C-alpha cells in the first residue's frame, strides 16, 4: 500500500480568526480523504525541515504573527521544492506583515476590509476550473477583503466593491479565490473564512476543500 500523503496544519496568531476552530473543521476532513495529518500550534513546526519536505501540503492558519528567519526559510524552501500550500483569509494572507518573500509566495496581502462584516457577492470567473465545478455566484456575510495581489495569480473568483464604506473603491473588482505556483509548489488561496462559521456557507467550504486537494497534487 502506498504511503499516505502528509499534511501539516500550523495554527495560531490572532484568535479573532478562530484558528483552532477552523483547523478543527478542516484537518479531520483532510484525514477523511486519506491524508496523514499533523496539527501544530507553534511556528517551530517549520524548523523540522525533513518533515516539511516530506509533506504534500502545508496549511498555514496564522494571523499577524512574527516568524523567525529559520522558520521562514524552511517554509519557503519546502514550497519552492514542490510542497503544496493552501490557506484562507488573513490566516494565510495576513500572517507576517514584514516578510515580503512570504507574501511573494502566497500571492497576496490583506490591506483593508471596508465596513467590517457586510453582505457581498462572490462571482465565479472560471466555472470550468475543477475547483469551481458546479459552483455558481453566491452571497457572503463576512469581511470583504481588499488586497494587494500578484498579477501572476490565476483568479477563480472575484468580488466587486460598492462605495458605501470607501467611496474611492466603488466598482473595483478584487480577487477572492486564486491559485498560483511558487517554484515547483502549488499555492491556493481563498479570502473567505474570516471565522469558523463562514465555512457553514457550502460554497466557501467546498472551495477550500477542493483547493487543498489541488495544492497537494
C-alpha positions as CSV (number, residue, x, y, z in Angstrom):
1,X,0.0,0.0,0.0
2,X,1.3,3.5,-0.9
3,X,2.2,5.8,1.9
4,X,-0.4,8.4,2.8
5,X,0.1,11.9,1.7
6,X,1.2,14.1,4.7
7,X,-0.4,17.4,5.5
8,X,0.7,19.9,8.2
9,X,-1.6,22.5,9.8
10,X,0.1,25.2,11.8
11,X,-2.4,27.4,13.7
12,X,-2.1,30.4,16.0
13,X,-1.7,34.1,16.0
14,X,-4.7,36.5,16.4
15,X,-7.5,34.5,18.0
16,X,-10.2,36.6,16.3
17,X,-9.8,34.5,13.2
18,X,-10.7,31.3,15.1
19,X,-7.6,29.4,14.0
20,X,-8.1,26.4,16.2
21,X,-11.8,26.1,15.4
22,X,-11.2,26.3,11.6
23,X,-8.4,23.9,11.8
24,X,-10.6,21.5,13.8
25,X,-13.0,21.6,10.9
26,X,-10.7,21.1,8.0
27,X,-7.9,18.9,9.4
28,X,-10.3,16.0,10.1
29,X,-11.8,16.4,6.7
30,X,-8.4,16.0,5.1
31,X,-7.8,12.9,7.1
32,X,-11.1,11.5,5.8
33,X,-9.6,11.9,2.3
34,X,-6.8,9.6,3.2
35,X,-4.1,12.1,4.4
36,X,-1.9,11.7,7.4
37,X,-2.4,15.0,9.2
38,X,-0.2,16.7,11.8
39,X,-1.5,19.7,13.6
40,X,0.8,22.2,15.4
41,X,0.1,25.3,17.4
42,X,3.7,26.6,17.1
43,X,5.7,28.0,14.2
44,X,8.6,25.9,15.4
45,X,6.9,23.2,13.3
46,X,8.6,24.9,10.4
47,X,12.0,24.1,11.9
48,X,11.7,20.4,11.1
49,X,12.9,20.7,7.5
50,X,13.0,17.0,6.9
51,X,9.3,16.6,7.8
52,X,8.3,19.7,5.8
53,X,10.0,18.3,2.6
54,X,8.1,15.0,3.1
55,X,4.7,16.8,3.2
56,X,2.3,17.0,0.3
57,X,0.6,20.0,1.8
58,X,1.1,22.8,4.3
59,X,-1.9,24.7,5.6
60,X,-0.9,27.9,7.4
61,X,-3.6,29.2,9.9
62,X,-1.7,32.1,11.5
63,X,-2.7,35.8,11.5
64,X,-0.5,38.8,12.4
65,X,2.5,36.9,13.7
66,X,6.3,37.1,13.7
67,X,8.3,34.4,12.0
68,X,12.0,33.7,12.6
69,X,14.5,33.6,9.8
70,X,14.9,29.8,10.0
71,X,11.2,29.1,10.2
72,X,10.5,31.2,7.1
73,X,13.5,29.8,5.2
74,X,12.4,26.2,5.7
75,X,8.8,27.0,4.8
76,X,9.8,28.9,1.6
77,X,12.2,26.1,0.6
78,X,9.6,23.4,1.1
79,X,7.0,25.1,-1.1
80,X,9.6,26.1,-3.7
81,X,10.7,22.5,-3.7
82,X,7.2,21.2,-4.5
83,X,5.2,21.0,-1.3
84,X,1.7,22.5,-1.8
85,X,0.4,25.4,0.2
86,X,-3.3,26.2,0.8
87,X,-5.0,28.6,3.1
88,X,-7.7,31.2,3.7
89,X,-8.4,34.8,4.7
90,X,-5.9,36.5,7.0
91,X,-4.7,33.1,8.3
92,X,-2.6,32.9,5.2
93,X,-2.5,36.3,3.6
94,X,-2.1,38.5,6.7
95,X,0.3,36.2,8.6
96,X,3.6,38.1,8.6
97,X,3.3,41.7,7.5
98,X,7.1,42.4,7.5
99,X,8.0,39.3,5.4
100,X,7.8,40.2,1.7
101,X,9.2,36.9,0.4
102,X,6.4,35.1,2.3
103,X,3.9,37.4,0.6
104,X,5.7,36.7,-2.8
105,X,5.0,33.1,-2.2
106,X,1.4,33.4,-1.1
107,X,0.4,35.8,-3.9
108,X,-1.3,38.4,-1.7
109,X,-1.5,40.6,1.4
110,X,-4.6,41.9,3.1
111,X,-4.8,45.7,3.4
112,X,-8.5,46.5,4.3
113,X,-12.0,45.2,4.8
114,X,-14.2,48.4,4.4
115,X,-17.3,48.2,6.6
116,X,-16.2,45.2,8.5
117,X,-18.6,42.3,8.3
118,X,-21.0,43.1,5.5
119,X,-23.1,41.4,2.8
120,X,-21.4,40.9,-0.5
121,X,-21.3,38.7,-3.6
122,X,-18.7,36.3,-4.8
123,X,-18.6,35.9,-8.5
124,X,-17.1,32.8,-10.1
125,X,-14.8,33.8,-13.0
126,X,-13.6,30.3,-14.0
127,X,-16.6,28.0,-13.7
128,X,-14.8,25.3,-15.8
129,X,-11.9,25.0,-13.3
130,X,-12.2,21.8,-11.3
131,X,-12.1,23.8,-8.0
132,X,-15.2,25.7,-9.1
133,X,-17.1,22.9,-10.9
134,X,-20.8,23.2,-10.2
135,X,-20.5,26.3,-8.1
136,X,-22.4,29.5,-9.1
137,X,-22.1,33.0,-7.8
138,X,-23.1,33.2,-4.1
139,X,-23.7,35.5,-1.2
140,X,-21.4,36.0,1.8
141,X,-21.9,38.0,5.1
142,X,-18.3,38.5,6.3
143,X,-15.3,40.6,5.7
144,X,-14.9,41.6,2.1
145,X,-11.2,41.6,1.7
146,X,-9.4,44.4,-0.2
147,X,-5.9,43.0,-1.0
148,X,-2.6,43.7,-2.8
149,X,-2.3,40.7,-5.1
150,X,0.2,39.2,-7.5
151,X,-0.7,39.8,-11.2
152,X,0.6,36.3,-11.9
153,X,-2.3,34.7,-9.9
154,X,-4.8,32.6,-11.7
155,X,-8.1,34.2,-10.4
156,X,-11.0,31.8,-10.0
157,X,-13.5,34.1,-8.2
158,X,-13.8,37.8,-7.6
159,X,-15.9,40.4,-5.7
160,X,-16.9,43.9,-6.6
161,X,-16.8,46.7,-4.1
162,X,-19.5,49.2,-3.6
163,X,-18.8,52.7,-2.4
164,X,-20.8,52.7,0.8
165,X,-17.8,52.3,3.1
166,X,-15.0,53.7,0.9
167,X,-16.3,55.8,-2.0
168,X,-13.0,55.8,-3.9
169,X,-13.0,52.0,-4.5
170,X,-16.6,51.8,-5.8
171,X,-16.8,49.4,-8.7
172,X,-13.3,47.9,-8.2
173,X,-13.1,44.1,-8.8
174,X,-10.9,42.2,-6.3
175,X,-9.8,38.5,-6.4
176,X,-11.4,36.3,-3.8
177,X,-10.0,32.9,-4.9
178,X,-6.8,32.2,-6.8
179,X,-4.1,29.7,-7.4
180,X,-0.5,30.1,-8.5
181,X,2.9,28.5,-8.2
182,X,6.0,29.3,-6.2
183,X,8.9,27.4,-7.6
184,X,7.6,23.8,-8.0
185,X,4.9,24.2,-5.4
186,X,1.2,24.8,-5.9
187,X,-0.3,27.6,-3.9
188,X,-4.1,28.0,-3.3
189,X,-5.8,30.9,-1.5
190,X,-9.4,31.9,-0.7
191,X,-10.1,35.2,1.2
192,X,-13.3,33.6,2.6
193,X,-13.1,32.1,6.1
194,X,-12.9,35.1,8.5
195,X,-14.3,32.8,11.3
196,X,-15.2,29.2,11.5
197,X,-18.9,30.0,10.8
198,X,-18.0,31.3,7.4
199,X,-17.5,27.7,6.3
200,X,-21.1,27.0,7.1
201,X,-21.7,28.5,3.6
202,X,-21.4,25.4,1.5
203,X,-19.7,27.1,-1.4
204,X,-17.0,28.5,0.9
205,X,-16.3,25.1,2.4
206,X,-16.2,23.2,-0.9
207,X,-13.9,25.8,-2.4
208,X,-11.4,25.4,0.5
209,X,-11.6,21.7,0.5
210,X,-11.0,21.4,-3.3
211,X,-8.2,24.0,-3.1
212,X,-6.3,21.9,-0.5
213,X,-6.6,18.8,-2.6
214,X,-5.4,20.7,-5.8
215,X,-2.4,22.2,-4.0
216,X,-1.3,18.8,-2.7
217,X,-1.2,17.0,-6.1
